Amino acid sequence: MNRLLWALQGLLAGLFVFAGAIKLFGPVAQMAQQLPLPVPFLRFVGALELLGALGLILPRAVPSKHWLISLAAGGLTLIMMGAVVTSVIFGPWTNAVVPAAVGLLAAFVSWGRHKVAP
């Protein structure tokens, strides 16, 4: 179970680094076209995604801080819940499938690191 959780953490960290970097450092005009949300809010979400990605991986270096992994995964789950709601509101409901799947994976990592393999 520990290996599965680490594989998922690596996958999620890579995904959130990519998504967060695009939102934080991407061109403003392109982001404004894709989502009718304020650009400062998108930048804030991008920063949270980058911090969450770091929270999935870095606590391994500090053995006494493993609980941060569960916390980071829980926070990313909340972000993905918001992405699902936003996808349903501003587009067809099928756009919510990917954020829902990523959110479920993040929730599984949070549960697994909290209860099964801390």
PyMOL CGO cylinders between C-alpha atoms (Angstrom):
from pymol import cmd
from pymol.cgo import CYLINDER

trace = [
    CYLINDER, 0.00, 0.00, 0.00, 2.88, 2.35, 0.79, 0.3, 1, 1, 1, 1, 1, 1,
    CYLINDER, 2.88, 2.35, 0.79, 4.27, 2.00, -2.74, 0.3, 1, 1, 1, 1, 1, 1,
    CYLINDER, 4.27, 2.00, -2.74, 0.88, 2.64, -4.31, 0.3, 1, 1, 1, 1, 1, 1,
    CYLINDER, 0.88, 2.64, -4.31, 0.47, 5.78, -2.23, 0.3, 1, 1, 1, 1, 1, 1,
    CYLINDER, 0.47, 5.78, -2.23, 3.94, 7.02, -3.20, 0.3, 1, 1, 1, 1, 1, 1,
    CYLINDER, 3.94, 7.02, -3.20, 3.22, 6.37, -6.86, 0.3, 1, 1, 1, 1, 1, 1,
    CYLINDER, 3.22, 6.37, -6.86, -0.03, 8.33, -6.62, 0.3, 1, 1, 1, 1, 1, 1,
    CYLINDER, -0.03, 8.33, -6.62, 1.70, 11.11, -4.70, 0.3, 1, 1, 1, 1, 1, 1,
    CYLINDER, 1.70, 11.11, -4.70, 4.33, 11.41, -7.44, 0.3, 1, 1, 1, 1, 1, 1,
    CYLINDER, 4.33, 11.41, -7.44, 1.69, 11.41, -10.16, 0.3, 1, 1, 1, 1, 1, 1,
    CYLINDER, 1.69, 11.41, -10.16, -0.41, 14.02, -8.38, 0.3, 1, 1, 1, 1, 1, 1,
    CYLINDER, -0.41, 14.02, -8.38, 2.62, 16.17, -7.55, 0.3, 1, 1, 1, 1, 1, 1,
    CYLINDER, 2.62, 16.17, -7.55, 3.66, 16.25, -11.21, 0.3, 1, 1, 1, 1, 1, 1,
    CYLINDER, 3.66, 16.25, -11.21, 0.14, 17.07, -12.32, 0.3, 1, 1, 1, 1, 1, 1,
    CYLINDER, 0.14, 17.07, -12.32, -0.28, 19.87, -9.80, 0.3, 1, 1, 1, 1, 1, 1,
    CYLINDER, -0.28, 19.87, -9.80, 3.16, 21.37, -10.51, 0.3, 1, 1, 1, 1, 1, 1,
    CYLINDER, 3.16, 21.37, -10.51, 2.22, 21.53, -14.18, 0.3, 1, 1, 1, 1, 1, 1,
    CYLINDER, 2.22, 21.53, -14.18, -1.28, 22.93, -13.60, 0.3, 1, 1, 1, 1, 1, 1,
    CYLINDER, -1.28, 22.93, -13.60, -0.13, 25.35, -10.90, 0.3, 1, 1, 1, 1, 1, 1,
    CYLINDER, -0.13, 25.35, -10.90, 2.76, 26.68, -12.97, 0.3, 1, 1, 1, 1, 1, 1,
    CYLINDER, 2.76, 26.68, -12.97, 0.44, 27.36, -15.91, 0.3, 1, 1, 1, 1, 1, 1,
    CYLINDER, 0.44, 27.36, -15.91, -2.00, 29.26, -13.71, 0.3, 1, 1, 1, 1, 1, 1,
    CYLINDER, -2.00, 29.26, -13.71, 0.70, 31.14, -11.84, 0.3, 1, 1, 1, 1, 1, 1,
    CYLINDER, 0.70, 31.14, -11.84, 3.06, 32.01, -14.71, 0.3, 1, 1, 1, 1, 1, 1,
    CYLINDER, 3.06, 32.01, -14.71, 0.87, 31.62, -17.83, 0.3, 1, 1, 1, 1, 1, 1,
    CYLINDER, 0.87, 31.62, -17.83, -0.24, 34.42, -20.12, 0.3, 1, 1, 1, 1, 1, 1,
    CYLINDER, -0.24, 34.42, -20.12, -3.11, 36.46, -18.70, 0.3, 1, 1, 1, 1, 1, 1,
    CYLINDER, -3.11, 36.46, -18.70, -5.02, 36.80, -21.98, 0.3, 1, 1, 1, 1, 1, 1,
    CYLINDER, -5.02, 36.80, -21.98, -5.14, 33.06, -22.56, 0.3, 1, 1, 1, 1, 1, 1,
    CYLINDER, -5.14, 33.06, -22.56, -6.35, 32.34, -19.03, 0.3, 1, 1, 1, 1, 1, 1,
    CYLINDER, -6.35, 32.34, -19.03, -9.06, 35.02, -19.26, 0.3, 1, 1, 1, 1, 1, 1,
    CYLINDER, -9.06, 35.02, -19.26, -10.38, 33.37, -22.45, 0.3, 1, 1, 1, 1, 1, 1,
    CYLINDER, -10.38, 33.37, -22.45, -10.55, 29.89, -20.97, 0.3, 1, 1, 1, 1, 1, 1,
    CYLINDER, -10.55, 29.89, -20.97, -12.30, 30.69, -17.69, 0.3, 1, 1, 1, 1, 1, 1,
    CYLINDER, -12.30, 30.69, -17.69, -14.45, 33.67, -16.77, 0.3, 1, 1, 1, 1, 1, 1,
    CYLINDER, -14.45, 33.67, -16.77, -12.76, 33.95, -13.38, 0.3, 1, 1, 1, 1, 1, 1,
    CYLINDER, -12.76, 33.95, -13.38, -10.60, 36.84, -12.16, 0.3, 1, 1, 1, 1, 1, 1,
    CYLINDER, -10.60, 36.84, -12.16, -6.93, 36.39, -13.04, 0.3, 1, 1, 1, 1, 1, 1,
    CYLINDER, -6.93, 36.39, -13.04, -5.74, 37.12, -9.46, 0.3, 1, 1, 1, 1, 1, 1,
    CYLINDER, -5.74, 37.12, -9.46, -7.97, 34.28, -8.25, 0.3, 1, 1, 1, 1, 1, 1,
    CYLINDER, -7.97, 34.28, -8.25, -6.47, 31.92, -10.86, 0.3, 1, 1, 1, 1, 1, 1,
    CYLINDER, -6.47, 31.92, -10.86, -2.96, 32.97, -9.78, 0.3, 1, 1, 1, 1, 1, 1,
    CYLINDER, -2.96, 32.97, -9.78, -3.92, 32.24, -6.15, 0.3, 1, 1, 1, 1, 1, 1,
    CYLINDER, -3.92, 32.24, -6.15, -5.23, 28.79, -7.09, 0.3, 1, 1, 1, 1, 1, 1,
    CYLINDER, -5.23, 28.79, -7.09, -2.01, 28.16, -9.04, 0.3, 1, 1, 1, 1, 1, 1,
    CYLINDER, -2.01, 28.16, -9.04, 0.07, 29.03, -5.98, 0.3, 1, 1, 1, 1, 1, 1,
    CYLINDER, 0.07, 29.03, -5.98, -2.05, 26.71, -3.82, 0.3, 1, 1, 1, 1, 1, 1,
    CYLINDER, -2.05, 26.71, -3.82, -1.59, 23.89, -6.34, 0.3, 1, 1, 1, 1, 1, 1,
    CYLINDER, -1.59, 23.89, -6.34, 2.18, 24.34, -6.33, 0.3, 1, 1, 1, 1, 1, 1,
    CYLINDER, 2.18, 24.34, -6.33, 2.28, 24.37, -2.53, 0.3, 1, 1, 1, 1, 1, 1,
    CYLINDER, 2.28, 24.37, -2.53, 0.07, 21.28, -2.43, 0.3, 1, 1, 1, 1, 1, 1,
    CYLINDER, 0.07, 21.28, -2.43, 2.38, 19.47, -4.84, 0.3, 1, 1, 1, 1, 1, 1,
    CYLINDER, 2.38, 19.47, -4.84, 5.35, 20.29, -2.63, 0.3, 1, 1, 1, 1, 1, 1,
    CYLINDER, 5.35, 20.29, -2.63, 3.36, 19.11, 0.38, 0.3, 1, 1, 1, 1, 1, 1,
    CYLINDER, 3.36, 19.11, 0.38, 2.86, 15.72, -1.24, 0.3, 1, 1, 1, 1, 1, 1,
    CYLINDER, 2.86, 15.72, -1.24, 6.58, 15.08, -1.68, 0.3, 1, 1, 1, 1, 1, 1,
    CYLINDER, 6.58, 15.08, -1.68, 8.72, 17.18, 0.69, 0.3, 1, 1, 1, 1, 1, 1,
    CYLINDER, 8.72, 17.18, 0.69, 7.48, 15.90, 4.08, 0.3, 1, 1, 1, 1, 1, 1,
    CYLINDER, 7.48, 15.90, 4.08, 9.19, 12.60, 3.27, 0.3, 1, 1, 1, 1, 1, 1,
    CYLINDER, 9.19, 12.60, 3.27, 12.50, 14.38, 3.93, 0.3, 1, 1, 1, 1, 1, 1,
    CYLINDER, 12.50, 14.38, 3.93, 11.40, 15.24, 7.47, 0.3, 1, 1, 1, 1, 1, 1,
    CYLINDER, 11.40, 15.24, 7.47, 10.19, 12.00, 9.11, 0.3, 1, 1, 1, 1, 1, 1,
    CYLINDER, 10.19, 12.00, 9.11, 8.33, 13.75, 11.93, 0.3, 1, 1, 1, 1, 1, 1,
    CYLINDER, 8.33, 13.75, 11.93, 6.16, 15.71, 9.45, 0.3, 1, 1, 1, 1, 1, 1,
    CYLINDER, 6.16, 15.71, 9.45, 4.40, 12.88, 7.57, 0.3, 1, 1, 1, 1, 1, 1,
    CYLINDER, 4.40, 12.88, 7.57, 1.04, 14.23, 8.66, 0.3, 1, 1, 1, 1, 1, 1,
    CYLINDER, 1.04, 14.23, 8.66, 1.60, 17.12, 6.24, 0.3, 1, 1, 1, 1, 1, 1,
    CYLINDER, 1.60, 17.12, 6.24, 1.15, 14.73, 3.30, 0.3, 1, 1, 1, 1, 1, 1,
    CYLINDER, 1.15, 14.73, 3.30, -2.39, 13.94, 4.38, 0.3, 1, 1, 1, 1, 1, 1,
    CYLINDER, -2.39, 13.94, 4.38, -3.09, 17.63, 4.93, 0.3, 1, 1, 1, 1, 1, 1,
    CYLINDER, -3.09, 17.63, 4.93, -1.72, 18.62, 1.50, 0.3, 1, 1, 1, 1, 1, 1,
    CYLINDER, -1.72, 18.62, 1.50, -3.72, 15.88, -0.23, 0.3, 1, 1, 1, 1, 1, 1,
    CYLINDER, -3.72, 15.88, -0.23, -6.84, 16.99, 1.61, 0.3, 1, 1, 1, 1, 1, 1,
    CYLINDER, -6.84, 16.99, 1.61, -6.30, 20.57, 0.50, 0.3, 1, 1, 1, 1, 1, 1,
    CYLINDER, -6.30, 20.57, 0.50, -5.82, 19.47, -3.10, 0.3, 1, 1, 1, 1, 1, 1,
    CYLINDER, -5.82, 19.47, -3.10, -9.05, 17.49, -2.81, 0.3, 1, 1, 1, 1, 1, 1,
    CYLINDER, -9.05, 17.49, -2.81, -10.85, 20.70, -1.84, 0.3, 1, 1, 1, 1, 1, 1,
    CYLINDER, -10.85, 20.70, -1.84, -9.31, 22.52, -4.80, 0.3, 1, 1, 1, 1, 1, 1,
    CYLINDER, -9.31, 22.52, -4.80, -10.51, 19.76, -7.12, 0.3, 1, 1, 1, 1, 1, 1,
    CYLINDER, -10.51, 19.76, -7.12, -14.01, 19.94, -5.64, 0.3, 1, 1, 1, 1, 1, 1,
    CYLINDER, -14.01, 19.94, -5.64, -14.01, 23.62, -6.58, 0.3, 1, 1, 1, 1, 1, 1,
    CYLINDER, -14.01, 23.62, -6.58, -12.76, 22.73, -10.06, 0.3, 1, 1, 1, 1, 1, 1,
    CYLINDER, -12.76, 22.73, -10.06, -15.63, 20.26, -10.48, 0.3, 1, 1, 1, 1, 1, 1,
    CYLINDER, -15.63, 20.26, -10.48, -18.20, 22.87, -9.49, 0.3, 1, 1, 1, 1, 1, 1,
    CYLINDER, -18.20, 22.87, -9.49, -16.59, 25.48, -11.75, 0.3, 1, 1, 1, 1, 1, 1,
    CYLINDER, -16.59, 25.48, -11.75, -16.48, 23.02, -14.66, 0.3, 1, 1, 1, 1, 1, 1,
    CYLINDER, -16.48, 23.02, -14.66, -20.17, 22.21, -14.29, 0.3, 1, 1, 1, 1, 1, 1,
    CYLINDER, -20.17, 22.21, -14.29, -21.18, 25.88, -14.01, 0.3, 1, 1, 1, 1, 1, 1,
    CYLINDER, -21.18, 25.88, -14.01, -19.13, 27.25, -16.92, 0.3, 1, 1, 1, 1, 1, 1,
    CYLINDER, -19.13, 27.25, -16.92, -19.25, 24.38, -19.38, 0.3, 1, 1, 1, 1, 1, 1,
    CYLINDER, -19.25, 24.38, -19.38, -20.68, 20.99, -20.15, 0.3, 1, 1, 1, 1, 1, 1,
    CYLINDER, -20.68, 20.99, -20.15, -20.73, 18.60, -17.20, 0.3, 1, 1, 1, 1, 1, 1,
    CYLINDER, -20.73, 18.60, -17.20, -18.32, 16.30, -19.04, 0.3, 1, 1, 1, 1, 1, 1,
    CYLINDER, -18.32, 16.30, -19.04, -15.54, 18.80, -18.32, 0.3, 1, 1, 1, 1, 1, 1,
    CYLINDER, -15.54, 18.80, -18.32, -15.89, 17.87, -14.63, 0.3, 1, 1, 1, 1, 1, 1,
    CYLINDER, -15.89, 17.87, -14.63, -14.82, 14.24, -15.12, 0.3, 1, 1, 1, 1, 1, 1,
    CYLINDER, -14.82, 14.24, -15.12, -11.05, 14.83, -14.99, 0.3, 1, 1, 1, 1, 1, 1,
    CYLINDER, -11.05, 14.83, -14.99, -11.09, 17.12, -11.92, 0.3, 1, 1, 1, 1, 1, 1,
    CYLINDER, -11.09, 17.12, -11.92, -13.40, 14.65, -10.19, 0.3, 1, 1, 1, 1, 1, 1,
    CYLINDER, -13.40, 14.65, -10.19, -11.03, 11.76, -10.89, 0.3, 1, 1, 1, 1, 1, 1,
    CYLINDER, -11.03, 11.76, -10.89, -8.00, 13.75, -9.70, 0.3, 1, 1, 1, 1, 1, 1,
    CYLINDER, -8.00, 13.75, -9.70, -9.92, 14.80, -6.60, 0.3, 1, 1, 1, 1, 1, 1,
    CYLINDER, -9.92, 14.80, -6.60, -10.78, 11.19, -5.82, 0.3, 1, 1, 1, 1, 1, 1,
    CYLINDER, -10.78, 11.19, -5.82, -7.11, 10.21, -6.15, 0.3, 1, 1, 1, 1, 1, 1,
    CYLINDER, -7.11, 10.21, -6.15, -6.08, 13.05, -3.85, 0.3, 1, 1, 1, 1, 1, 1,
    CYLINDER, -6.08, 13.05, -3.85, -8.76, 12.02, -1.34, 0.3, 1, 1, 1, 1, 1, 1,
    CYLINDER, -8.76, 12.02, -1.34, -7.48, 8.43, -1.47, 0.3, 1, 1, 1, 1, 1, 1,
    CYLINDER, -7.48, 8.43, -1.47, -3.92, 9.61, -0.78, 0.3, 1, 1, 1, 1, 1, 1,
    CYLINDER, -3.92, 9.61, -0.78, -5.16, 11.76, 2.11, 0.3, 1, 1, 1, 1, 1, 1,
    CYLINDER, -5.16, 11.76, 2.11, -7.09, 8.84, 3.62, 0.3, 1, 1, 1, 1, 1, 1,
    CYLINDER, -7.09, 8.84, 3.62, -4.26, 6.39, 2.99, 0.3, 1, 1, 1, 1, 1, 1,
    CYLINDER, -4.26, 6.39, 2.99, -1.59, 8.56, 4.60, 0.3, 1, 1, 1, 1, 1, 1,
    CYLINDER, -1.59, 8.56, 4.60, -3.83, 9.35, 7.54, 0.3, 1, 1, 1, 1, 1, 1,
    CYLINDER, -3.83, 9.35, 7.54, -5.26, 5.91, 8.31, 0.3, 1, 1, 1, 1, 1, 1,
    CYLINDER, -5.26, 5.91, 8.31, -3.44, 3.10, 6.47, 0.3, 1, 1, 1, 1, 1, 1,
    CYLINDER, -3.44, 3.10, 6.47, 0.22, 4.00, 5.94, 0.3, 1, 1, 1, 1, 1, 1,
    CYLINDER, 0.22, 4.00, 5.94, 1.12, 7.17, 7.86, 0.3, 1, 1, 1, 1, 1, 1,
]
cmd.load_cgo(trace, "trace")
